[in-house]
Amino acid sequence: SLLAYLDRAPKSKPSSQPITAYVLSGAGEEFAGYAIEEVDIQGEAKSVATVVVVGRDEPSLEKIVAGLETSVAGLVADEEERAEKKAAEE
């Protein structure tokens, strides 16, 4: 279960990531996906991610973790690309 996974997770201080996860069980269909979008926060472009996992029964922990990990990779790549563009403009 998700709680058991979180109990086993390392107790180190995690890096903060702007990710919202929506997890729903008991739905009529199975679905898993993620989206990364760019938003304007106080005049600065930032990337945020959303992970959605829906299951007929309890959603798969592997799908939730995969969505979070994929989102983190995408957010890091966006920040690196933004930093490279900013350095090239200067």
C-alpha distances in whole Angstrom, upper triangle without the diagonal:
4,6,5,6,9,10,11,13,16,18,21,22,21,23,23,23,24,20,19,16,16,13,14,12,15,18,20,20,17,18,17,20,21,24,26,29,32,33,36,35,38,40,38,36,32,29,26,23,21,18,17,14,15,14,15,12,8,9,9,7,10,12,11,12,15,16,16,18,20,21,22,24,26,26,28,30,31,32,34,36,37,38,40,42,43,44,46,47,49
4,5,5,6,9,10,11,14,16,18,19,17,20,19,19,20,17,16,13,13,11,12,12,16,18,21,20,18,17,16,18,18,22,23,26,29,29,32,31,35,37,34,32,29,26,23,20,18,15,15,13,14,14,16,13,10,9,9,6,10,11,9,10,13,14,13,15,18,18,19,21,23,23,25,27,28,29,31,33,34,35,37,38,39,41,43,44,45
4,5,5,6,9,10,13,14,17,18,17,20,20,20,21,18,17,15,15,13,15,15,18,20,24,23,21,21,19,21,22,24,26,28,31,31,34,32,35,38,36,34,30,28,25,22,20,18,18,16,17,17,19,16,12,13,13,10,13,15,12,13,16,17,16,18,21,21,21,23,25,25,26,29,30,30,32,35,35,36,39,40,41,42,45,46,47
4,5,5,6,9,12,14,17,19,18,21,21,22,23,21,20,18,18,16,18,17,20,23,26,25,22,23,21,23,23,26,28,31,33,34,36,35,38,40,38,36,32,30,27,24,23,20,20,18,19,19,20,17,14,14,13,10,13,15,14,13,17,18,17,18,21,22,22,24,26,26,27,30,31,32,33,36,37,37,40,41,42,43,46,47,48
4,5,5,6,10,12,15,17,15,18,19,19,21,18,18,16,17,15,17,17,20,22,25,24,21,21,19,20,21,24,25,28,30,31,34,33,36,38,35,33,29,27,24,21,20,18,18,16,18,18,20,18,14,13,12,8,10,13,11,10,13,15,14,14,18,19,18,20,23,23,24,26,28,28,30,32,33,34,36,38,39,40,42,44,45
4,5,5,8,9,12,14,13,16,16,17,19,17,16,15,16,15,18,18,22,24,27,26,23,22,20,21,21,23,24,27,29,29,32,30,33,35,33,31,27,25,22,20,19,17,18,17,19,20,22,20,16,15,14,11,13,15,12,11,15,16,13,15,18,18,17,20,22,22,23,26,27,27,29,31,32,32,35,37,37,38,41,42,43
4,6,8,9,12,14,14,18,19,20,22,20,20,18,20,18,21,21,24,26,29,29,26,26,23,25,24,27,28,30,32,33,35,33,36,38,36,34,31,29,26,24,23,21,22,21,22,22,25,22,18,18,17,13,16,18,16,14,18,19,17,18,22,22,21,23,26,25,26,29,30,30,31,34,35,35,38,40,40,41,44,45,46
4,6,8,12,14,14,18,19,20,23,21,21,19,21,20,22,22,26,28,31,29,26,26,24,25,24,27,28,31,32,33,36,34,37,39,36,35,31,29,26,24,24,22,23,21,23,23,26,23,19,19,17,13,14,17,16,13,17,19,17,17,20,21,20,22,25,25,25,28,30,29,30,33,34,34,36,39,39,40,43,44,45
4,6,9,11,10,14,15,17,19,18,19,17,20,19,22,22,26,28,31,29,26,25,22,23,22,24,25,28,29,30,32,31,34,36,33,31,27,25,23,21,21,19,21,20,23,23,26,24,20,19,17,13,14,16,14,12,15,17,14,14,18,18,16,19,22,21,21,24,26,26,27,30,31,31,33,35,36,36,39,41,41
4,6,9,9,12,15,17,20,19,20,20,23,22,25,26,30,31,34,33,29,28,25,25,24,26,26,29,30,31,32,31,33,35,32,31,27,26,24,23,23,22,24,23,26,27,30,27,24,22,20,17,17,19,17,14,17,19,16,15,19,19,17,19,22,21,21,24,26,25,26,29,30,29,32,34,34,35,38,39,40
4,7,8,12,14,17,20,19,21,20,23,23,26,27,31,32,36,34,31,30,27,27,26,27,27,29,30,31,32,30,32,34,32,31,27,26,24,23,24,23,25,25,28,28,31,29,25,24,23,19,20,22,19,17,20,21,18,17,21,21,18,21,24,22,22,25,27,26,27,30,31,30,32,35,35,35,38,40,40
4,6,9,12,15,18,19,21,21,24,24,28,29,33,34,37,36,33,31,28,27,26,27,26,28,28,29,30,28,30,32,29,29,25,24,23,22,24,23,26,26,29,30,33,31,28,26,24,21,21,23,20,17,20,21,17,17,20,20,17,19,22,21,19,23,25,23,24,27,28,27,29,32,32,32,35,37,36
4,7,9,12,16,17,19,20,23,24,27,29,33,34,37,36,33,31,28,27,24,25,24,26,26,26,27,25,27,29,26,26,22,22,20,20,22,22,25,25,29,30,34,32,28,26,25,22,22,23,20,18,20,21,17,17,20,19,16,18,21,19,18,21,23,21,22,25,25,24,27,30,29,29,33,34,34
4,6,9,12,13,15,16,20,21,25,27,31,31,34,33,30,27,24,23,21,21,20,22,22,23,24,22,25,26,24,23,19,18,17,17,18,18,21,22,26,27,31,29,26,24,23,19,19,20,17,15,17,17,13,13,16,15,12,15,17,15,14,18,19,18,19,22,22,22,25,27,27,27,30,32,32
4,6,10,12,15,16,20,22,25,28,32,32,35,33,30,27,24,22,19,20,18,19,19,20,21,19,21,23,20,19,16,15,14,15,17,18,21,22,26,28,32,31,27,25,24,21,21,21,18,16,17,17,13,13,15,13,10,13,15,12,11,15,16,14,16,19,19,18,21,23,23,24,27,28,28
4,7,9,12,14,18,20,23,26,30,30,33,31,29,26,23,21,18,18,16,17,17,17,18,16,18,20,18,17,13,13,12,12,14,16,19,21,24,27,31,30,27,24,24,21,21,21,17,16,17,16,12,13,15,12,10,13,14,11,11,15,15,13,16,19,18,18,21,23,22,24,27,27,28
4,6,9,12,15,18,21,24,28,28,30,29,26,23,20,17,14,14,12,13,14,14,16,15,18,19,16,15,11,10,8,9,11,12,16,18,22,25,28,28,25,22,22,19,19,18,15,14,15,13,10,11,12,9,7,10,11,8,9,13,12,11,14,17,16,17,20,21,21,23,25,26,27
4,7,10,13,16,20,23,27,26,29,27,25,22,19,16,13,12,10,11,11,11,13,12,15,17,15,13,9,8,5,6,9,11,14,17,21,24,27,27,25,22,22,20,20,19,16,15,16,13,11,12,13,9,9,12,11,8,11,14,12,12,15,17,16,18,21,21,21,23,26,26,27
4,6,10,13,16,20,23,22,25,23,21,18,15,13,10,10,9,11,12,13,16,15,18,20,18,16,12,9,6,5,6,7,11,13,17,20,24,24,21,18,18,17,17,15,12,12,13,10,8,10,11,7,8,12,11,9,12,15,14,14,17,19,18,20,23,23,24,26,28,29,30
4,7,10,13,17,20,19,22,21,19,16,14,12,10,10,10,12,14,14,17,16,20,22,20,18,14,12,8,6,5,6,9,11,14,18,21,21,19,16,17,16,17,15,11,13,14,11,9,13,13,10,11,15,14,13,16,18,17,18,21,22,22,24,26,27,27,30,31,32,33
4,6,10,13,17,16,19,18,16,13,11,10,9,11,12,14,17,17,20,20,24,25,23,21,18,15,11,8,6,5,6,8,11,14,17,17,15,12,13,12,14,11,8,10,12,9,8,12,12,10,12,15,15,14,17,19,19,20,23,24,24,26,29,29,30,32,34,35,36
4,7,10,13,13,16,15,13,11,10,10,10,12,14,16,19,19,22,22,26,28,26,24,21,18,14,11,8,6,5,6,8,11,15,15,13,11,13,13,14,12,9,12,14,11,11,15,15,13,16,19,18,18,21,23,22,23,26,27,27,29,32,32,33,36,37,38,39
4,7,10,10,14,13,11,10,9,11,12,14,17,19,22,23,26,26,30,31,30,27,24,21,17,14,11,8,6,5,6,8,11,11,9,7,10,10,12,10,8,11,13,11,12,15,16,15,17,20,20,20,23,25,25,26,29,30,30,32,34,35,36,38,40,41,42
4,7,7,10,10,10,10,10,13,14,17,20,22,25,26,29,29,32,34,33,30,27,24,21,17,14,11,8,6,5,6,9,9,8,7,11,12,14,12,11,14,16,14,15,19,19,18,21,24,23,24,27,28,28,30,32,33,33,36,38,38,39,42,43,44,46
4,6,9,10,9,11,12,15,17,20,23,25,29,29,33,33,36,38,36,34,31,28,24,21,17,14,11,9,6,5,6,5,5,6,10,12,15,13,12,16,17,16,18,21,21,21,24,26,26,27,29,31,31,33,35,36,37,39,41,41,43,45,46,47,49
4,7,8,10,12,14,17,20,23,26,28,31,32,35,35,39,41,39,37,34,31,27,24,20,18,14,11,8,6,5,5,7,9,12,15,17,16,16,19,20,19,21,24,25,24,27,29,29,30,33,34,34,36,39,39,40,42,44,44,46,48,49,50,52
4,5,7,9,12,15,18,20,24,26,29,30,33,34,38,39,38,35,32,29,26,22,19,16,13,10,7,6,5,8,9,10,13,16,18,16,16,19,20,19,21,24,24,23,26,28,28,29,32,33,33,35,37,38,38,41,43,43,44,47,48,48,51
4,7,10,13,16,19,22,26,28,31,32,35,36,40,41,40,37,34,31,28,25,21,19,15,13,9,8,6,9,12,12,15,18,20,17,18,22,22,21,23,26,25,25,29,30,29,31,34,35,34,37,39,39,40,43,44,44,46,48,49,50,52
4,7,10,13,17,19,23,25,29,30,34,35,39,39,38,35,32,29,26,22,19,16,13,10,7,6,6,9,12,11,13,17,17,15,16,19,19,18,21,23,22,23,26,27,27,28,31,32,32,34,36,36,37,40,41,41,43,46,46,47,50
4,7,10,14,17,21,23,27,29,32,33,37,38,36,33,30,27,24,20,17,14,11,8,5,5,6,9,10,8,10,13,14,11,13,16,15,14,18,20,19,20,23,24,23,25,28,29,29,31,33,33,35,37,38,39,41,43,44,45,47
4,7,10,13,17,20,23,25,29,30,34,34,33,29,27,23,20,17,14,11,8,6,5,7,9,12,12,9,10,13,13,10,11,14,13,12,15,17,16,16,20,21,20,22,25,25,25,28,30,30,31,34,35,35,37,39,40,41,43
4,7,11,14,17,21,23,26,28,31,32,30,27,24,20,17,14,11,8,6,4,6,8,12,13,13,9,10,11,11,7,8,11,10,8,11,13,12,13,16,17,16,18,21,21,22,24,26,26,28,30,31,32,34,36,37,38,40
4,7,11,14,17,19,23,24,28,29,26,23,20,17,14,11,8,6,5,7,9,12,15,17,16,12,13,14,13,9,9,12,10,7,10,12,10,10,14,15,13,15,18,18,18,21,23,23,24,27,28,28,30,33,33,34,37
4,7,10,14,16,20,21,25,25,23,19,17,13,11,7,5,4,6,9,12,15,19,20,18,15,15,15,14,11,10,12,10,6,8,11,8,7,11,12,10,12,15,15,15,18,20,20,21,23,25,25,27,29,30,31,33
4,6,10,13,16,18,22,22,20,16,14,10,8,6,5,7,9,12,15,18,22,23,22,18,19,18,18,14,13,15,13,9,11,12,10,8,11,12,9,10,14,14,13,16,18,18,18,21,22,22,24,27,27,28,30
4,7,10,13,15,19,19,16,13,10,7,6,4,7,9,12,15,18,22,25,26,25,21,21,21,20,17,15,16,14,11,11,12,10,7,10,11,7,7,11,11,9,12,15,14,14,17,19,19,20,23,24,24,27
4,6,10,12,16,16,14,10,8,6,6,6,9,12,14,18,21,24,28,29,28,24,25,24,23,20,19,19,18,15,15,16,14,11,13,13,10,9,13,13,10,12,15,14,13,17,19,18,19,22,23,23,25
4,7,10,13,12,10,6,6,4,6,9,12,15,18,21,24,28,31,33,31,28,28,27,26,24,22,22,21,18,17,18,16,13,14,15,11,10,13,13,9,11,14,13,11,14,16,15,16,19,20,20,22
4,6,10,9,8,6,5,6,7,10,13,16,19,23,25,29,32,34,32,29,29,28,28,26,23,24,23,20,19,20,19,15,16,18,15,12,15,16,12,13,16,15,13,16,18,17,17,21,22,21,23
4,6,6,5,5,6,9,10,14,16,20,22,26,29,33,36,37,35,32,33,32,32,29,27,27,27,23,22,23,22,18,19,20,17,15,17,18,14,14,17,16,13,16,19,17,16,20,21,19,21
4,5,5,6,7,10,11,14,17,20,23,27,29,33,36,37,35,32,33,31,32,29,27,27,27,24,22,23,23,19,19,21,18,15,17,18,15,14,18,18,14,16,19,18,17,20,22,21,22
4,6,8,10,13,14,18,20,24,27,30,33,37,40,41,39,36,37,35,35,33,30,30,31,28,25,27,26,23,22,24,22,18,20,21,18,16,20,20,16,17,21,19,17,20,23,21,21
4,7,10,13,15,19,21,25,28,32,34,38,41,42,40,37,38,36,36,34,32,32,31,28,27,28,26,23,23,24,21,18,20,20,17,16,18,18,14,16,19,17,15,18,20,17,18
4,6,10,13,16,19,23,26,30,33,36,40,41,38,35,36,34,34,31,29,29,28,26,24,24,23,20,19,20,18,15,16,17,13,12,15,14,11,12,15,14,12,15,17,16,16
4,7,10,14,17,20,23,27,30,33,37,38,36,33,33,31,31,28,26,26,25,23,21,22,20,17,17,18,15,12,14,14,10,10,13,12,9,11,14,12,12,15,17,15,17
4,7,10,14,17,20,24,27,30,34,35,32,29,29,28,27,25,23,22,22,19,17,18,17,14,13,14,12,9,11,12,8,8,11,11,9,11,14,14,13,16,18,18,19
4,7,10,14,17,20,23,27,31,31,29,26,26,24,24,22,20,19,18,16,14,15,14,10,10,12,9,6,9,10,7,8,11,11,10,13,15,15,15,18,20,20,22
4,7,10,14,17,20,24,27,28,26,23,23,22,21,19,17,17,16,13,12,13,12,9,10,12,9,7,11,12,10,11,14,15,14,16,19,19,19,22,24,24,25
4,7,10,13,17,20,24,25,22,19,19,18,18,15,13,14,13,10,9,11,10,6,8,11,8,7,11,12,11,13,16,16,16,19,21,21,22,24,26,26,28
4,7,10,13,17,20,21,19,16,17,16,16,13,11,13,13,9,9,12,11,8,11,13,11,11,15,16,15,16,19,20,20,22,24,25,26,28,30,30,32
4,7,10,13,17,18,16,13,13,13,13,10,8,10,10,6,7,10,9,8,11,13,12,13,16,17,17,19,21,22,22,25,27,27,28,31,32,33,35
4,7,10,14,15,13,10,12,12,13,9,8,11,11,8,10,13,12,11,14,16,16,16,19,21,20,22,25,25,26,28,30,30,32,34,35,36,38
4,7,10,11,10,7,8,9,10,7,6,10,10,8,11,14,13,13,16,18,18,19,22,23,23,25,27,28,29,31,33,33,35,37,38,39,41
4,7,9,8,6,9,11,13,10,10,13,14,12,14,17,17,17,20,22,21,23,25,26,26,29,31,31,32,35,36,37,38,41,42,42,45
4,5,6,5,8,11,12,10,11,14,15,14,17,19,19,20,22,24,24,25,28,29,30,32,34,34,35,38,39,40,41,44,45,46,48
4,7,7,10,14,15,14,15,18,19,18,20,23,23,23,26,28,28,29,32,33,33,35,38,38,39,41,43,44,45,47,48,49,52
4,6,9,12,14,13,14,17,18,18,20,22,23,24,26,28,28,30,32,33,34,36,38,39,40,42,44,44,46,48,49,50,52
4,6,9,12,11,11,14,16,16,17,20,21,21,23,25,26,27,29,31,32,33,35,37,38,40,41,42,44,46,47,48,50
4,6,9,8,8,11,12,12,14,16,17,18,20,22,23,24,26,27,28,30,32,33,34,36,38,39,40,42,44,45,47
4,5,5,7,9,10,11,13,14,16,17,19,20,21,23,25,26,27,29,31,32,33,35,37,38,39,41,42,44,46
4,5,5,6,8,10,11,12,14,15,17,18,20,21,23,24,26,27,29,30,32,33,35,36,38,39,41,42,44
4,5,5,6,9,10,10,12,14,15,16,18,20,21,22,24,26,27,28,30,32,33,34,36,37,39,41,42
4,6,5,6,9,10,10,12,14,15,16,18,20,21,22,24,26,27,28,30,31,33,34,36,37,39,41
4,5,5,6,9,10,11,12,14,15,17,18,20,21,23,25,26,27,29,30,32,33,35,36,38,39
4,5,5,6,8,10,11,12,14,15,16,18,20,21,23,24,26,27,29,30,32,33,35,36,38
4,5,5,6,8,10,11,12,14,15,16,18,20,21,22,24,26,27,29,30,32,33,35,36
4,6,5,6,9,10,10,12,14,15,16,18,20,21,22,24,26,27,28,30,32,33,35
4,6,5,6,9,10,10,12,14,15,17,18,20,21,23,24,26,27,29,30,32,33
4,5,5,6,9,10,11,12,14,16,17,18,20,21,23,25,26,27,29,31,32
4,5,5,6,9,10,11,12,14,15,16,18,20,21,23,24,26,27,29,31
4,5,5,6,9,10,10,12,14,15,16,18,20,21,22,24,26,27,29
4,5,5,6,9,10,11,12,14,15,17,18,20,21,23,24,26,27
4,6,5,6,9,10,11,12,14,15,17,18,20,21,23,25,26
4,5,5,6,9,10,10,12,14,15,16,18,20,21,23,25
4,5,5,6,9,10,11,12,14,15,17,18,20,21,23
4,5,5,6,9,10,11,12,14,15,17,18,20,21
4,5,5,6,9,10,11,12,14,15,16,18,20
4,5,5,6,9,10,11,12,14,15,17,19
4,5,5,6,9,10,10,12,14,15,17
4,5,5,6,9,10,11,12,14,16
4,5,5,6,9,10,11,12,15
4,6,5,6,9,10,11,13
4,5,5,6,9,10,11
4,5,5,6,9,10
4,5,5,6,9
4,5,5,7
4,5,5
4,6
4
